[in-house]
Amino acid sequence: MDETLKQQLEAARAASRELAGADRDAGLLAMAAGLENDAAAILAANGEDVERERGRGMSGALLDRLTLDEERLDGIALALRQLAALPDPVGRTLTGSRRPNGLEIRQVTVPFGVVGMIYESRPNVTVDAAALVLKAGSSAVLRGSSSAVLSNRALVDSMRQALAAAGLPEEAVQLVDPDDRALVTQLLTARGLVDLVVPRGGHSLIAHVVETASVPVIETGVGNCHLYVDRGVDIAGAVAMVLNAKLQRPGVCNAIETLLVHEDAAEELLAAAGPALQEAGCELRAAPGALPHLPGAVAATPEDWDTEFLDLVLAVKTVASTEEAVEHISRHGSGHSEAIFTESLESARLFREQVDAAAVYVNASTRFTDGAEFGLGAELGISTQKLHARGPLGLDVLVTSRYLVEGSGQIRP
């Protein structure tokens, strides 16, 4: 193992032992104040990252994911303060019993120890991940992407200084060199030094982590999300839903990538939604049933139904029924977030029961799949797997548990 990485992981392990009895909330509040005090340096570093990636041809949606401004940085600091106000996830009793022999047995939440986070582009994830892991009593080892290298260094420097000022070990937050790809494999196979890894990014990143790791992984998933608009709905409301789910932030995982429309509603809905989407710069890729209703659209390819565009691109298809919409989602969805807009109780019931996703919406935008919007505080990502955690990864899944057993001299006969 690379000696620098080994030293970082050993320091993170040692720091994690200090965190259990420390005032971690004071550390979070200090981090929030530190980010505000260091805003000028952080935004300057981020500006360099953005301009470098703009020159390399990064898309507008991905540049938006990369960009920090005063408002977003204020939002990150606010999220830290909100996180500090949440109940401590460590030390909660999950179950408890007294056995016939007098043994008192309690299942109690405890920290993982060292949590690795491997992610792409978005510098706000650097703070979200460090803060959530810290609140959960563990040390965070962060490996962001090279596109955000200066932003991440500035953010981590600020957070480490704040932790030290608050009397907590600054080694509880570590940043791994993003330019050395070999370090990712070493991090993923560091059994005994790393207790859990969470990947957050595109399909290739997540696949590499899952296929390579020998340490436990909570798999976050890509967001090939759908909105199905049923027949007989309020068209103005449906258009507002489509525009929000696609345009509000097209470069994030809970934005829709495919619009499914009941064929009875297609002409009216697409006549209203199509021009509004195109005026916003959104390219429309339509199946044969939708193409006549969308002047200026291009024909969709088979690959479009399986693509997470993360950009101003939307695939559009008409269907004959809710059952056909569910079937399409079952074939092409990624299990992230799926939505139906309907006035039919039967369609809503069918959609809820048969769509297999971490978040299923009836008459609400997929853009709400987010830890803060769900009242969980910040989150590490959206898990699309089914073991241990599913949906927004908040504090409740960033702890494990152990059994505490108290007796009065009992021995097993």
Buried (B, 14 or more C-beta within 10 A) or exposed (E): BBEEBEEBBEBBBBBBEBBEEBBBBBBBBBBBBBBBBBBEEBBEBBBEBBEBBBEEEBBEBBBBBBBBEEEBBBBBBEBBBBBBEBEBBBEBEEEEEEEEEEEEBBBBBBBBBBBBBBBBBBBBBBBBBBBBBBBBBBBBBBBBBBBBBBBBBBBBBBBBBBBBBBEBBBBBBBBBBBEBEEBBEBBBBBEEBBBBBBBBBBBEBBEBBBEBBEBBBBBBBBBBBBBBBBBEBEBEEBBBBBBBBBBEBBBBBBBBBBBBBBBBBBBBBBBBBBEBBBEEEBBBBBBEBBBEBBEEBEEBEEEBBBBBBBBBBBBBBBBEBBEBBBEBBBEBBBBBBBBBBBEBEEBBEBBEEBBBBBBBBBBBBBBBBBBBEBEBBBBBBBBBBEEEBBBBBBBEBBBBBEEEEEEEEEEEE
